Amino acid sequence: MLFVSDNASTKIKTIMQEEHMTPEHFVRVSVLGGGCSGLSYKMDFDDKIQSDDQVFEDKGIKLVTDLRSFLYVCNTTLEYSDGLNGKGFEFKNPNATRTCACGESFAV
């Protein structure tokens, strides 16, 4: 399962509305090799489901990830912060054994 916080859900809905996305659009979460800790998160909007995609919905947001990436992000929560210490999306991943200071890469 993938989860989304209340703040992230609100921000995603706002972005989708501002960008005039259709109800078929969803958030695609991927894991790529690279970054200072070895693996990096990638998040974007998509409207095409692939054959190996895992599909989840939380708080009205459809989250999709390919099967390989799901092995790394299972039970991860997508958060959003607009506070003084940073602004943007971040992943709270219980599978990560270490993360970099910027929070954009991790290791398992």
Phi and psi in degrees as a GROMACS rama.xvg file:
@    title "Ramachandran Plot"
@    xaxis  label "Phi"
@    yaxis  label "Psi"
@TYPE xy
-116.505  146.514  LEU-2
-125.733  161.063  PHE-3
-135.133  134.434  VAL-4
-73.8258  166.543  SER-5
-59.6392  -45.0388  ASP-6
-63.2382  -41.9286  ASN-7
-66.0684  -40.5502  ALA-8
-59.759  -46.5303  SER-9
-60.968  -45.6445  THR-10
-66.1003  -41.5583  LYS-11
-62.3224  -44.484  ILE-12
-61.9784  -38.8513  LYS-13
-63.9755  -46.9369  THR-14
-61.1618  -45.3346  ILE-15
-61.8437  -38.9288  MET-16
-69.0966  -45.4045  GLN-17
-62.8926  -33.3105  GLU-18
-91.3079  5.63301  GLU-19
54.8467  43.5117  HIS-20
-77.9214  153.42  MET-21
-86.2289  166.209  THR-22
-62.5423  -15.5829  PRO-23
-75.8759  -15.8724  GLU-24
-73.9401  150.886  HIS-25
-148.999  171.503  PHE-26
-92.6916  123.025  VAL-27
-100.477  125.793  ARG-28
-111.455  128.425  VAL-29
-132.637  158.797  SER-30
-119.992  128.586  VAL-31
-120.587  152.983  LEU-32
-70.4059  141.405  GLY-33
129.459  -177.352  GLY-34
85.3752  165.847  GLY-35
-71.4721  -15.6236  CYS-36
-105.861  -0.036906  SER-37
111.984  -34.3006  GLY-38
-132.135  145.005  LEU-39
-126.038  146.642  SER-40
-85.0762  147.148  TYR-41
-133.086  134.943  LYS-42
-135.536  129.56  MET-43
-154.532  177.233  ASP-44
-98.0253  145.74  PHE-45
-148.134  165.968  ASP-46
-137.557  14.4214  ASP-47
-123.539  118.844  LYS-48
-84.0954  133.434  ILE-49
-97.3436  163.624  GLN-50
-63.8303  -29.7703  SER-51
-100.015  13.146  ASP-52
-72.7396  144.433  ASP-53
-105.392  129.112  GLN-54
-116.474  131.105  VAL-55
-134.124  157.745  PHE-56
-137.772  132.947  GLU-57
-145.253  131.063  ASP-58
53.4133  36.7654  LYS-59
80.4026  6.72473  GLY-60
-111.127  127.475  ILE-61
-87.6382  124.322  LYS-62
-114.52  130.841  LEU-63
-128.765  137.551  VAL-64
-143.365  149.395  THR-65
-73.7835  161.3  ASP-66
-60.13  -42.046  LEU-67
-63.1399  -44.9458  ARG-68
-65.5697  -35.5611  SER-69
-59.1289  -33.3757  PHE-70
-59.7852  -28.6828  LEU-71
-91.1728  -26.798  TYR-72
-112.248  9.9739  VAL-73
-53.7434  130.451  CYS-74
68.925  20.0005  ASN-75
-84.2697  145.591  THR-76
-112.258  129.848  THR-77
-85.6903  121.265  LEU-78
-111.095  161.284  GLU-79
-139.426  133.844  TYR-80
-131.537  139.571  SER-81
-125.374  28.0321  ASP-82
-78.7238  -176.563  GLY-83
-66.9247  -28.3507  LEU-84
-85.5728  11.6482  ASN-85
144.942  157.11  GLY-86
-135.587  130.135  LYS-87
140.003  -175.109  GLY-88
-86.383  147.092  PHE-89
-147.539  156.955  GLU-90
-105.547  128.679  PHE-91
-100.638  97.6241  LYS-92
-108.583  110.668  ASN-93
-69.6389  -12.5259  PRO-94
-86.5444  -16.1586  ASN-95
-72.831  129.29  ALA-96
-88.938  -23.1056  THR-97
-156.526  154.408  ARG-98
-133.592  160.716  THR-99
-83.4226  169.58  CYS-100
-62.6556  -33.534  ALA-101
-80.9979  -14.2636  CYS-102
80.6938  7.41716  GLY-103
-95.2343  -9.78673  GLU-104
-135.421  161.812  SER-105
-155.533  171.589  PHE-106
-135.075  153.172  ALA-107
